[in-house]
Each structure stands twice: as C-alpha cells, then as structure tokens.
Amino acid sequence: MRKLYVIGIGAGDPDQVTVQAIKAMNKVGVFFVIGKGAEKQELVDVRTGILDEHMDRPYRIVEVQDPPRDRAPENYGAVVDDWHDRRADLLAARFAELGDEDAAILVWGDPALYDSTLRIVERVRGRLDFDYEVIPGITAPQALAARHRIVLNRIGEPIHITTGRRLAEETVTNTVVMLDGECSFTKVEGDVDIWWGAYLGMPDEELIAGKLRDVEGHIQQRRAELRERKGWIMDTYLLRR
Amino acid sequence: MRKLYVIGIGAGDPDQVTVQAIKAMNKVGVFFVIGKGAEKQELVDVRTGILDEHMDRPYRIVEVQDPPRDRAPENYGAVVDDWHDRRADLLAARFAELGDEDAAILVWGDPALYDSTLRIVERVRGRLDFDYEVIPGITAPQALAARHRIVLNRIGEPIHITTGRRLAEETVTNTVVMLDGECSFTKVEGDVDIWWGAYLGMPDEELIAGKLRDVEGHIQQRRAELRERKGWIMDTYLLRR
C-alpha cells in the first residue's frame, strides 16, 4: 500500500533533525507543503535548507494552497473543523494525482503538539487508500529548555503546556506557553520567573530570562522590534511560580 | 574552557537521535554514565548500540557510581537534594581526573523532562571550572504519540505532564503520565481514553489504546508480564477525558 510520512523536522535548526526523519525523507521524492502561500519566505528557506542538507535524491515540492479561513470566528471549533475538511479535500486531490507514489509532509516541531496535520491526514484517509507513519521531532519548548539549560519541571512537579489564549485562566507551577501573539505573560500576577526564546535554533535566536516583573517590558519591546524587522516571529516561553 | 555536553539520546530507538546529538558525541572521547551499577544490562546494551552506530572515533565509558539513597524517605525533597549533592561530588572527582579533556553525559529522552542530570551538573560547576551545553532529545511521550499516530492535544486544549504519584489529584483533559510504577490510571474515574506504550522505539515495543475501563485490566496484566519477563519496564501513557 502506498505510504505518507508525517515528519517532525524540529524547531528550525537543521541539526535538530533525527536520523529517523532523514531516512523517511529519503524514502520519498515528493513533499506536500500545506498553506505555503501564507508562509514567510524565510521559513520556506529554512525548510528548503533542511531538505537540501539531508536529501540524497532529487525531490519536488507540491503546494497545497490553503482555503480561506475566518480568523476570528464566533464558533471556533466548528469553523476549524470545516476548514480542516476543505484542506483534506485539497490534499486528497494532490495525493491522488501522484498515482502510486509515496510522499511526505514536513511539520515544524513535532506533529503531536499543536499541529493539525494528523487531523487532516485522518480525513484524507476517508477519501483515499494509503498507510501513514509519524516521525516525532524536537519541539520549540525543548529547544527553549536546552538553550536556557533548564529542566522544565522542578523535582516531582507537573508541567502544563497551553496557549496564550488560555493562560489567564490556568495555573503556572511550570507552564509552557505556545501560540501566544498577545504577550499574555503580562497578565500573570505574583512572583513568577520566565524563560523566553524566539527563532530557537535559527541564526537569529534570542533568549531572555529573569523575574517576570523585571523582564516582561524588555521581552514585549524586543518581541515587537523583532516582529517588525523580520515580518514574523516564532517564540515560546516557560513560566514558573 | 573545557566543555561538558549533556546529550538527550531519545527514548531508545537509535534512529531517534538527532544530527546535533551525533555531532556533539563525536566531539568527545569520554562518556560519563551516572549510576550504571543499578541499570539493567539491556538498557546499557541499547546505549552502547547507539554509541557504536554513531561514533566515528574511539571512546570510553567512565562510570560514576551512585551513592546509596533512601527510596521511601519521609522528607522527599531534602533527601533528593542531599543525594544530588553526593552525586555531584563523585562526578566532579571523575571529571577532574580527566585533566582538560572534554566529556559528555548521555540522557535518555530529553534532559529537560523529569531528569536530574542538569541539577547535578550545576552543582559540579560550583566545584570545577567548565562550560556546558545541552542537546535536546526525543522524549517517551513523543515516541508514544508518534506510534499511536495521535496529537497530544485536541484543538486549542492544554496538555498536562505529570507523575503517577500526583495523577489522582490532577485533571485529565489531556494528561501525559511518566514515572508511574503503580498503574495509577486504575484510580482515574469517568469516561476516559488511554493510549499506552512500553519500550517505545525498541524491538520489544508494545502499544495498547482504547476506553480506559475496557483496557485497564489488559494493560495491568500485560505490564506485569513484561516486567516479570524482562526484569524492567519503561512505559508512559496519555489519558484524555
């Protein structure tokens, strides 16, 4: 049966790709890129760099354009659900066109963490007959911890991973925050430490750590400058009370 | 300044080592193994296999014997603290004996997740002058998610990572449990799904998934059989309500 590989490629450092990911990449000659139109050229370049460094055979990129999406819907769940359905239609059509060729989808970080590729692939399986395999990758929180040389938990403590959207209502013993475009850490009260990182593993990597109250203004300002200068930002942080 | 590398080597599959980890391994000729005396031969063999597959130069293993430890202390925090201090003394002594040679410590999974190596290394820095670098690795929860082909969170939901010891008192929207020798999932009530995995990425890998109430007995029994047969077990699981 033909096969689709969903491959985590890490947070951006080409060296943070696993041997398993490199082997899976070299089993295929076609990579689907979902929603490339909306992607920043610099991220496209980082991914191309990862492929060029690790591929031993010729390959081609097949773009799967994203359908339009309501970015501030009233019913978030239903809108995302419908959007995934339409993405699945488009991916199924492109995959069918390949005949019996195997293919792969590269995912930033790990497909298991805040990524919708596996949900879309499961829907494509309702439309086409194929098998698929998942390859884990290093996530941004792991790159963050490594660069700050910290353990995400203190001894025996739990770790909570959440989004900026939900941060205000959740505890922060050890909280890793992803997908926060609003600097939600400024709304967290009390005696809290923060370890923040942007463009982790890439040449422009930036790290800031300290007491939240001492560094929050600095992070906000630096984040705004970087986003302005580069046109995009990828960042994550750990909060610890 | 001489350097110590703390390298995450993944959950057991030699292919789940990153290029960054392989490059760091090949910068040194000495690997410290902390507490090898207590380790199962099979795990020693897996690690030796990883080194043999990826090392391009001769190397040697230097064992750092573990000091004795009270396994069921009344004051858990203080006992662990003292134990880490004594481990740091032993590691500092071995590292000092190497003169100005660089070295590395290999850590299962990722040094950022439920591992005390970085805490010990920080203490060694109070006794010896050196720099250190941390290399992230694929964790058991990531290997678990990849093998079950699941995303750890549903759309927008948080993920909680905790230990068996604390599971009873914590919520289970999406809860990843590590370090559970007691099958604590049997104490979780209500309509919950479980994805369980043991020896992830190794030849003996076992996976079970389903409604918790339907499969909990099967997991308990299989876990006991495997631990009996092999003499040790490494497992982790995701609970979702």
Interface residues (C-beta under 8 A of the other chain):
Chain A: G8 G10 D13 P14 D15 Q16 V17 T18 V19 Q20 I22 K23 Y76 G77 V80 D110 P111 A112 L113 Y114 D115 S116 L118 R119 Y132 E133 V134 I135 P136 G137 I138 T139 P141 Q142 A143 A145 A146 R147 R149 I150 V151 L152 N153 I155 G156 P158 I159 H160 I161 T162 T163 R165 R166 E170
Chain B: G8 G10 D13 P14 D15 Q16 V17 T18 V19 Q20 I22 K23 Y76 G77 V80 D110 P111 A112 L113 Y114 D115 S116 L118 R119 Y132 E133 V134 I135 P136 G137 I138 T139 P141 Q142 A143 A145 A146 R147 R149 I150 V151 L152 N153 I155 G156 P158 I159 H160 I161 T162 T163 R165 R166 E170
